[in-house]
Amino acid sequence: MLEKYIKENFLNIYKEDPVKYGEMLSIYYNKECTIENTLSPKISIKPYFQQLFDLAPHSIADDLIAARMWQMILHEELKYRIQETPKCFADKEKEKNDQLVKSYMTNVKPMDNSTNFAKVIEANFWGGTQGSDGYIKFDKPFIEKQIYFPLEIGYCKASQFYCNLITFSSIARLPYESNYIIYFELDNPDYFSLI
């Protein structure tokens, strides 16, 4: 229900100011949209915000959401940390994905030369098509304030990503074929704007 509401809102704001949101889409479509830290290569953010399977219907609303999230990163409203990881497994391989996620409790090392980094104290993967695929919980704030990160592995629509931000002010995201999981957190969880 929330996902449908989010998509409708993005379509409505696009109709209210198609020039502004058309420019936002153009930037997202035509720019590299990469992030990095001191120990990672440049990483394209696009499959983190949205990764669809080949036959999935494409939605302009999801593209608007992804473009807005890119703007949030550019304006430092959406903070992130990058962590190296082995690649995830297919959706149907729930046990392997659960083992991968649980391995973060013992194998996570800082990627930004941090000496006082948060440790993963809980990690679970259950998969499915409703809600998040699992979660990762730290012993103290991993980015700034959040210790709990709902997890989305593999395919994910931008609206799913955005639902987690609205609900938890955070998300951990690992798309297919990536060696990096990225944790995202809203800069100010008390303030969240659709526009």
ABEGO torsion letter per residue (X at the ends): XAAAAAAAAAAAAAAABAAAAAAAAAAAAABAGBBBBAABBBBBAAAAABBBBAABBBBAAAAAAAAAAAAAAAAGABBBBBBBBBBBBBAABAAAAAAAAAAAAAABBBAAGBABBBBBABBBBAEEABEBAEBBBBABBAAAABABBBBBBEBBBAAAAAAAAAAAGBBBBBBBGBABBBBBBBABAABBBAX
